[in-house]
Amino acid sequence: MRKRFLIPAIALLVGAASSPLWLVSAADSVSMARLNADVSLERDADYLTGYVPTRTTIGSVFDHHMIEGPEKTVLVASLGDAFDLRRIRAGQPYLIDRMLDGRVRRFEYEIDADRRLTATRGSLDGTPRFHTAIERIPKETTVVTVEGAIDRETNSLSAALNKAGERIDLALGLADVFSGEIDFNSDLQPGDHFKVLVERHSREGKLAGYGPILAAEFVNEGREMRAIRFTPEGGSPAYYDDQGRSLKRFFLKSPLKFEPRVTSTFSASRKHPLLGYARAHNGVDYHAGTGAPVVSVAPGVVTLAAWTSGGGRTVKVRHPNGYETEYLHLSAIAVKQGSRIGQGELVGKVGQTGLATGPHLHYGLKKNGSYVNPILEHRNMPPGDPVSASLMNVFSSERDRYLSLLFTPSIVRAANNN
């Protein structure tokens, strides 16, 4: 997607594939109403945009655009005074405002979503000199309400939010909020619907990302659930229902963020697709594409991170209260045996290793040494600690404010960050 950059107004700007633009000053004695014919002006500059290629340097970028000799040397040195040029990243956009004789008037490189490196020519005469700086990219933050529904066309959370014009970031965030209440791999049904109150960041009129989800409502199979973001005094932000009960459970509902289908359920006897005979299926198989992230459903200690004969690349994690989880057929392992892991942290990526007919995740759960049905066990997990009685008045005030915004269709401007 092409990015747009802000540059100082100059008398004439010509794009590589655009028509000349004539900027008339307020002091011009000719009225704009009288300019009823095109005016042909000689081009004096090129306005070049692109993306940094892989395995290259900023000097190579300038070579590609025929910026050479002292011009290139001084420009590279000036940029290096403001920024470590070894940190130039492939795929990041840049802009060059270059005159036809090869002299550069302005250069911009986008460091990240918040900052850009700039070099502006100090004078058009004599030895090239540049004023370099790292500038903040102007952003606007608004608080918006986003709505979506699950149906035959949009049968997943990501599809529903994509239809609403939002990015997958928001789907991942909403899945995290309700991860203790809804298994987005298997629980979604046609007719489910949701609303989300979230901070949305934009830059130069385009969506740039999201801040925290402030409140949300999700109706799943007729069950209405609400989430309120609240930070207890001296604590960390967390999500609670409208009665102040924590939405965080000891186990996440699923080790995958969301995927629309469970391909094989927990069973005491199932015909193995490769071995051809019946045996117990001590877990749940989730259909997912190769490389999809797999996370630990609870905090614990990694007891195995290695290859097993049937499970291929396998990770096992021991949790408190006698629980152990297993993640099989991974394409990659992200943890080491003996390491501690937190809830929601990456254990590996979905694959097709071991005895597997296609890419999927086999997820198993043991309780006190015996396999149990993960879906049923997760459903029975108790919630976390509620809001303390001493903070309920503060929580109630925050809840009422957020829910009022959630059910108000208008957009509320939060801030302008320049």
C-alpha positions in Angstrom: 0.0 0.0 0.0 1.5 3.4 -1.0 2.1 5.7 1.9 1.8 9.5 1.6 4.3 11.9 3.1 4.0 15.6 4.1 6.7 17.9 2.5 7.1 21.7 2.6 5.1 23.6 0.0 7.2 24.7 -2.9 6.5 26.6 -6.1 6.4 23.5 -8.3 5.9 19.8 -7.6 6.0 17.2 -10.3 5.3 13.5 -9.6 6.9 10.7 -11.7 3.5 9.8 -13.1 1.4 12.9 -12.4 0.7 16.3 -14.1 2.4 19.5 -12.9 0.8 21.4 -10.0 1.0 25.2 -10.0 0.7 26.6 -6.5 -0.5 30.3 -6.6 0.4 32.5 -3.5 -2.1 34.7 -1.8 -0.2 37.8 -3.1 -0.6 36.7 -6.7 -2.6 39.4 -8.5 -4.2 37.0 -10.9 -7.6 35.7 -9.6 -8.0 31.9 -9.6 -11.4 32.4 -11.3 -9.6 33.8 -14.4 -7.3 30.7 -14.7 -9.6 28.9 -17.2 -6.8 27.4 -19.3 -3.9 25.0 -18.5 -0.6 26.6 -18.0 2.5 24.7 -19.2 5.5 25.1 -17.0 8.9 23.4 -17.4 9.5 20.6 -15.0 12.3 21.3 -12.5 12.2 18.3 -10.1 11.3 14.7 -9.6 9.2 13.5 -6.7 10.3 9.9 -6.0 8.9 7.4 -3.6 9.8 3.8 -3.0 10.5 1.0 -0.4 14.0 0.1 0.8 15.0 -3.2 -0.9 16.3 -6.2 1.0 20.0 -6.5 1.6 20.9 -2.9 0.7 22.2 0.3 2.2 20.9 3.9 2.0 23.9 4.6 -0.3 22.6 2.0 -2.7 19.2 3.6 -2.7 20.7 6.9 -3.7 22.8 5.2 -6.4 19.6 3.7 -7.8 18.2 7.3 -8.2 21.5 8.7 -9.7 22.4 10.7 -6.6 26.1 10.5 -6.7 29.4 12.2 -5.9 29.7 14.9 -3.2 25.9 15.2 -3.2 25.5 11.5 -2.0 28.5 11.7 0.3 27.3 14.8 2.2 23.7 13.5 2.3 24.7 10.1 3.7 27.0 11.7 6.3 24.3 14.2 7.4 21.7 11.4 7.8 24.3 9.3 9.8 24.7 12.2 12.3 21.0 11.9 13.2 20.4 8.2 12.9 22.3 4.9 12.9 22.1 4.0 9.2 22.8 0.3 10.0 19.2 0.3 11.4 17.7 1.1 8.0 15.1 -1.7 7.4 14.0 -3.3 4.2 10.4 -2.6 3.3 10.2 0.8 4.9 9.0 3.7 2.6 11.2 6.6 1.6 10.7 9.8 -0.4 13.2 11.9 -2.4 12.5 15.4 -3.7 15.2 15.7 -6.3 16.0 18.4 -8.9 16.7 17.4 -12.5 20.4 18.1 -12.1 20.6 15.5 -9.3 20.6 17.8 -6.3 18.3 16.7 -3.5 15.9 19.2 -1.8 14.4 16.8 0.7 14.7 13.2 1.8 12.4 11.3 4.1 12.7 7.7 5.5 10.0 6.2 7.7 11.7 4.7 10.8 8.5 3.2 12.2 4.9 4.0 12.6 5.7 7.0 14.8 8.9 8.6 13.5 10.6 9.6 10.2 14.2 10.6 9.4 14.4 13.8 7.3 17.1 15.7 5.5 16.3 19.2 4.1 18.7 21.1 1.9 20.0 24.2 3.5 20.9 26.1 0.3 20.7 25.6 -3.4 24.0 27.3 -3.9 27.6 26.1 -3.3 28.6 23.0 -1.3 25.6 20.8 -0.4 24.5 21.1 3.2 21.5 19.3 4.8 19.6 19.9 8.0 18.7 16.4 9.4 16.2 15.5 12.1 14.0 12.7 13.5 10.4 14.0 13.3 7.2 12.7 14.9 4.6 11.6 12.4 1.4 13.4 13.1 -1.3 11.1 14.3 -4.9 11.4 15.3 -6.6 9.2 18.0 -10.3 8.7 18.1 -12.5 6.5 20.2 -14.9 4.6 18.0 -17.6 1.9 18.2 -17.2 -1.0 15.8 -20.0 -3.5 15.2 -20.0 -6.9 13.5 -21.9 -10.2 13.2 -21.2 -13.8 12.5 -23.1 -15.3 9.5 -22.5 -17.7 6.6 -20.4 -15.1 4.7 -18.4 -13.9 7.8 -18.0 -17.1 9.8 -15.0 -16.0 11.8 -14.1 -13.0 13.9 -11.5 -11.8 11.5 -13.9 -12.0 8.5 -16.6 -10.1 10.4 -14.2 -7.2 11.3 -12.7 -7.2 7.8 -16.2 -6.6 6.5 -16.6 -3.7 8.9 -13.4 -2.2 7.4 -11.1 -3.0 10.3 -7.8 -4.8 10.5 -6.9 -8.2 11.9 -5.2 -6.4 14.9 -8.6 -5.6 16.3 -9.8 -9.2 15.9 -6.8 -10.5 17.8 -7.4 -7.9 20.5 -11.1 -8.9 20.9 -10.2 -12.6 20.9 -7.8 -11.9 23.8 -10.4 -10.0 25.8 -12.9 -12.9 25.7 -10.4 -15.7 25.5 -11.5 -17.1 28.9 -15.2 -17.1 27.9 -15.3 -18.0 24.2 -13.4 -20.6 22.2 -13.2 -18.7 18.9 -12.2 -22.0 17.2 -15.5 -23.8 17.9 -18.0 -21.6 19.8 -19.0 -19.1 17.1 -22.5 -19.5 15.6 -24.5 -17.7 12.9 -26.4 -14.9 14.7 -23.6 -14.0 17.1 -22.8 -10.3 17.1 -20.6 -7.9 18.9 -19.7 -4.2 19.6 -16.3 -2.9 20.5 -15.3 0.5 21.9 -11.6 1.0 21.0 -9.0 3.7 20.4 -8.2 3.9 16.7 -5.1 5.6 15.4 -4.9 7.2 12.0 -2.2 9.1 10.2 -2.7 11.3 7.2 -6.2 10.1 6.9 -5.4 6.3 6.9 -5.8 3.7 9.6 -2.5 3.2 11.5 -3.5 0.8 14.3 -5.4 0.6 17.5 -5.0 1.5 21.2 -6.6 -0.6 24.0 -10.1 -2.0 23.8 -12.0 0.0 26.4 -15.3 -2.0 26.4 -17.0 -4.7 24.4 -20.1 -6.7 24.2 -20.3 -10.1 22.6 -23.5 -12.1 22.2 -22.6 -15.8 21.6 -25.5 -18.3 21.2 -27.8 -15.9 23.0 -25.4 -15.5 25.9 -24.6 -11.8 26.5 -21.1 -11.0 27.7 -19.6 -7.6 28.4 -16.0 -6.6 29.1 -14.8 -3.4 30.8 -11.1 -2.4 30.9 -10.2 -1.3 34.4 -6.9 -0.7 36.1 -6.9 -1.3 39.9 -4.9 1.2 41.9 -1.2 0.0 41.8 -2.2 -2.9 39.5 -2.2 -3.7 35.8 -5.1 -3.2 33.3 -7.5 -6.1 33.1 -11.0 -6.9 31.8 -14.0 -7.4 34.0 -17.7 -8.1 33.3 -20.3 -5.4 34.2 -20.5 -6.8 37.7 -16.8 -6.5 38.3 -16.0 -10.2 37.9 -12.7 -10.9 36.2 -12.8 -12.3 32.6 -9.4 -13.8 33.0 -9.5 -17.5 33.7 -6.8 -20.0 34.8 -6.9 -21.4 31.2 -7.5 -19.7 27.9 -10.4 -21.3 26.0 -8.0 -22.3 23.2 -4.3 -22.3 22.3 -5.1 -20.7 19.0 -6.4 -17.1 18.6 -9.3 -18.3 16.4 -9.9 -20.7 13.5 -13.4 -21.7 12.4 -13.2 -25.5 12.7 -12.4 -28.3 15.1 -11.6 -31.4 12.9 -11.5 -34.0 15.6 -12.8 -34.0 19.1 -11.7 -35.8 22.3 -12.7 -39.5 22.1 -12.0 -42.8 23.9 -11.8 -44.6 20.5 -11.2 -43.1 17.1 -9.9 -44.7 13.9 -6.5 -43.2 13.3 -6.3 -41.7 9.7 -2.8 -43.0 9.1 -2.5 -46.1 11.3 -5.9 -47.4 10.2 -7.0 -48.8 13.6 -9.0 -47.4 16.5 -7.4 -45.9 19.5 -8.1 -43.2 22.0 -7.8 -39.6 20.7 -6.6 -37.8 23.9 -7.1 -34.3 22.8 -8.7 -31.9 20.2 -7.5 -31.3 16.7 -7.7 -27.8 15.4 -7.5 -27.0 11.7 -5.1 -24.2 11.1 -2.7 -23.1 8.4 1.0 -23.9 8.7 2.8 -21.2 10.7 -0.2 -20.1 12.7 0.9 -19.1 16.3 0.2 -21.5 19.1 0.2 -20.1 22.7 0.3 -21.6 26.2 -3.2 -21.7 27.7 -1.8 -21.0 31.2 1.4 -20.1 33.0 3.8 -23.0 33.7 7.1 -24.7 33.1 8.1 -26.4 29.8 8.7 -30.1 30.5 9.3 -31.1 26.8 10.3 -29.3 23.7 11.5 -31.9 21.2 10.6 -34.4 18.5 8.3 -37.3 19.4 7.6 -40.3 17.2 3.9 -39.7 16.6 3.6 -36.0 17.5 6.5 -34.6 15.5 7.7 -31.4 17.1 6.0 -31.4 20.5 5.8 -29.1 23.5 4.5 -30.1 26.9 3.9 -27.6 29.7 3.3 -28.4 33.4 0.8 -26.0 35.1 -0.3 -25.5 38.8 -3.1 -27.6 40.3 -2.0 -30.9 38.6 -2.5 -29.8 34.9 -0.3 -30.5 31.9 -0.9 -29.4 28.3 0.5 -30.8 25.1 0.9 -29.2 21.7 1.7 -31.6 18.8 2.7 -31.6 15.1 4.3 -28.1 15.3 6.4 -26.8 12.4 8.6 -24.8 14.8 9.2 -24.7 18.6 9.6 -21.4 20.3 10.5 -22.5 23.9 13.2 -24.6 25.6 12.8 -27.4 28.1 12.9 -26.1 31.6 11.9 -22.5 30.8 9.0 -20.7 32.4 6.2 -19.5 30.2 3.3 -17.1 30.8 -0.3 -17.4 29.7 -0.7 -16.5 26.1 3.0 -16.7 25.3 4.1 -18.4 22.1 5.1 -22.1 22.3 5.4 -22.8 18.6 3.7 -22.7 15.2 1.2 -25.0 13.6 2.7 -27.6 11.3 2.3 -31.2 9.9 5.2 -33.0 11.6 4.9 -36.6 12.9 1.8 -38.7 12.1 -0.4 -36.0 10.5 -2.3 -36.0 7.3 -2.4 -32.2 7.0 -1.4 -29.0 8.9 -3.2 -28.9 12.2 -2.7 -28.6 16.0 -3.3 -31.5 18.3 -4.0 -30.1 21.8 -4.1 -32.4 24.8 -4.8 -31.8 28.5 -4.0 -33.9 31.5 -5.4 -33.5 35.0 -3.5 -35.3 37.8 -1.9 -37.6 35.2 -5.0 -38.5 33.2 -6.2 -37.1 29.9 -9.4 -35.0 30.1 -11.6 -33.4 27.5 -10.0 -29.9 27.0 -13.2 -28.2 25.8 -15.2 -29.3 28.8 -12.4 -28.7 31.3 -11.8 -25.2 30.0 -15.5 -24.4 30.2 -15.5 -25.3 33.9 -12.5 -23.1 34.9 -13.3 -20.6 37.6 -12.8 -16.8 36.9 -10.0 -14.7 38.4 -10.2 -12.3 41.3 -13.0 -9.7 41.1 -12.7 -5.9 41.6 -12.2 -5.4 45.3 -15.1 -3.9 47.3 -13.1 -0.8 48.0 -12.7 0.0 44.3 -16.2 -0.8 43.2 -17.4 2.8 43.1 -14.5 3.8 40.9 -15.1 0.7 38.7 -18.8 1.5 38.4 -18.1 5.0 37.2 -15.7 3.8 34.5 -18.1 1.0 33.5 -21.0 3.4 33.1 -18.9 5.9 31.1 -17.6 3.2 28.7 -20.9 1.5 28.2 -22.5 4.8 27.4 -19.9 5.4 24.7 -20.2 1.8 23.5 -23.9 2.1 22.8 -23.6 5.6 21.3 -23.1 5.4 17.6 -21.2 8.7 17.2 -17.4 8.9 17.0 -15.8 10.6 20.0 -12.5 12.5 19.3 -10.0 11.6 22.0 -6.8 13.4 21.1 -4.5 14.8 18.4 -0.9 13.7 18.7 1.5 15.8 16.8 
